[in-house]
């Protein structure tokens, strides 16, 4: 009985984290790029860091979303 309860909790957590990953991919990363494009007064190094964070967020979360989705489909 405990195994089933853990499995149900794990599925809920995976679903919740997948939603957060999609939020990061479709909102957070593009918003950071938008801020970088509209920002006045930031140095080139600050813009580079901002774009690196946006790119890293996009890549990391998209990769993990796709891997998790693939694993859940194979079960």
C-alpha positions in Angstrom: 0.0 0.0 0.0 2.8 2.4 0.8 4.4 1.8 -2.6 1.2 2.9 -4.4 1.0 6.0 -2.3 4.6 6.9 -3.1 4.0 6.3 -6.8 0.9 8.6 -6.8 2.9 11.3 -5.0 5.7 10.9 -7.4 3.4 11.3 -10.4 1.9 14.5 -8.9 5.3 15.9 -8.3 6.5 15.1 -11.8 3.4 16.7 -13.3 3.9 19.8 -11.2 7.6 20.1 -12.1 6.8 19.7 -15.8 4.5 22.7 -15.5 7.2 24.7 -14.0 9.6 23.7 -16.7 7.1 24.8 -19.4 6.7 28.1 -17.6 10.5 28.6 -17.6 10.7 27.7 -21.3 7.8 29.8 -22.6 7.7 32.7 -20.2 10.8 33.2 -18.1 13.5 32.7 -20.7 11.8 34.9 -23.4 11.0 37.5 -20.8 14.7 37.7 -19.8 15.6 38.2 -23.5 12.9 40.9 -23.8 14.3 42.7 -20.8 17.8 42.5 -22.3 16.5 44.0 -25.6 14.6 46.8 -23.9 17.1 47.6 -21.1 18.9 50.9 -21.2 22.1 51.5 -19.3 23.3 47.9 -19.0 26.9 47.2 -19.9 27.7 44.6 -22.5 28.9 42.2 -19.9 25.6 42.6 -17.9 23.6 41.9 -21.1 25.8 38.9 -21.8 25.1 37.5 -18.4 21.4 38.2 -18.8 21.3 36.4 -22.2 23.4 33.5 -20.8 20.9 33.0 -18.0 18.0 33.1 -20.5 19.7 30.6 -22.8 20.7 28.4 -19.9 17.2 28.4 -18.5 15.7 27.6 -21.9 18.1 24.8 -22.7 18.1 23.2 -19.2 14.4 23.2 -18.8 13.5 22.2 -22.3 16.0 19.3 -22.2 14.6 18.1 -18.8 11.0 18.4 -19.9 11.6 16.3 -23.0 13.6 13.7 -21.1 11.0 13.4 -18.3 8.2 13.2 -20.9 10.0 10.4 -22.8 10.6 8.5 -19.6 6.9 8.8 -18.5 5.7 7.6 -21.9 7.9 4.5 -21.8 6.6 3.4 -18.4 
